[in-house]
Amino acid sequence: MNLALKITLAAAGIFLFVGMIGGILKYRGIMRSPEHCAPVYIDIAHRAALMYSFAALVMAELLKYSPFSDAVQLLSSCAPLLFFAIAIAQYFKLGLANQTDNQFRERNFSTTWGMLLLIVAEVGGVGMLLFGFIATQFLGWPLA
C-alpha cells in the first residue's frame, strides 16, 4: 500500500469520525434551540464530513488502479483531501460562531479565489484518479 492510499484511507476515517462528532454538535444545537434547529453550518459540516468520508473511500479504490507514479498519485489524492478538510473546518467555524447562513454573502478571498482553487484541486485530483482507473481498466495501460 503506497503513501497516497494510506493517506486517503486515513482521511476517510478522520472525516467519518469528524462527521460523527458533528452529529453530536448538531444534536446539541437542536436541543438548545427554541426552534429545535441546529445552526445551519453545523448541519452542513455534519453532512459534508460524512459525504467526504465516502468520497475519500471512492478515491482510495480508484488509486488502487492508478497507472501513475507515486508522486502523481499523492498529489492527485492529497489536493482534493486538503480542500475537503478546509471546507469541513470552515463549515464548523461558521456553525460554531452561528453568525451566518450563507458564507458567500460577503465576497472575499475565500469566496472567490479560494473557491477557484478548490474547484481546480478537487475536480483535477479526482479527474486524474478517474482517468487512471479508466486507462488501466478499459484502455489497457499497465499499472504503476
N, C-alpha and C positions, 0 to 999 in steps of 0.2 A: 504494500500500500504506500503510494507516494505521499509527499507532504501536502499537495493540493487536496487530495482525497481526505486525508486526516483532518485538515483544517475545515473542510466543507462539512464533514460529518460532525465535528465538534461544534461548529456554528449551528447546525441543525438542532443539536441537543440544547445548546445555550438558548437559542431562540424559543424553543419549546418551553424550557424552564422559565424564561422571562415572560412568556405568554401566560403561563400558569400563575406567576406572581401578579401579572397584570389582571388576571381574573379575580384575585383576592382584592386588589385595589378597586376594581370595578364593583365588586360586591359591597365593599366598604362605602364607596360613593353612593351606591343605590340605597343603602340602609340609612345613610346620614342625610340624604336629600329629601326635602318635603315632597318633591315630585317623584321620588324613587327612581331617579336617573343619575347615572354616573356622569362625571364631566365628559364632554364629547371626545376629547383627545385621549382620555384613559380608555374609553371604549375602542377607539381607533387603534391605540397602541396594543391593546389586548389582542384584537383580531389580526393586526399586522404581524405581530410576533409569531402567532400561531401559523399564519399563512406562509411567512418567510421560512419557518422551520421546515415545512413541507417542500417549499421551493428549493431549499438547500439540499434536501434529500434527492430531488429530481436532478439537481446539478451534480450531486455525488454519483448518481447512477450513470449520467452522461459522461462523466470523467473517466469511468472505467473503460470506455470505448474510444478514448481520445488518441488520435494519431500524432499529436503534437508533443513537443519537448516538455520536460518537467517545468521549465521556466514559463512557457506559454500557458500550460495548464494552471500554474499557480496564479499568474496574472488574470487569466480568464475566469477563475473562480473567486479570487480574493476581491477583485474590483466590485462585482455585484454584492458580495457579502458585506463589504465595508459600507456600502450605501444602504443596504438593508439595516445594518446596525445603527447607522446615523439616523435613518428615518425613525426607527423604533425609539431611539433616545430622544429625538426631537418631539415625537408624539407624547412621550411620558413627561418631558419637561413642560410642554404646553398644558397637558392634562393636570399635572400636579399644581401648576400655577392657576389653573381654571380661569384664565384671562381671555380666552378666545374660543370661538368655534370654527374659525377659518384662518389658518396661518397665512393665506395668500391675500388677505385683506390689505396688508402693508407690503408694498414692493421693496425688496431689499436684495442683498447678495444671495441669500439662501433661496429666495423665491424666483430668482432669475438665473444667474449663473450656476448656482447650486443645483437647480433642477436640470439644467442642461448637462452638467457633469454627471448627475445621477442617471439621466437617460442614456448617455454615451456609455457609462460604466456598466449599467445593468443590461441594456439591450446588446451592447458589444460583447460583454463577457458571456452571457447566456447564449448569444448567437454563435460565438466561437465553439462553445461546448456542443451545441446542437449540430453545427456544421461538422464537427469532428465525429460525432455519432453517425451522421448520415454518410460521411465519407468512408468510414470503416465498415458500416453495416450494409450499405447499398451501392457504394462505388468501388469497393474492393481495395481501399487504401490499407496498408499494413498498420497495425497498432504500434504505438511508440515503444 
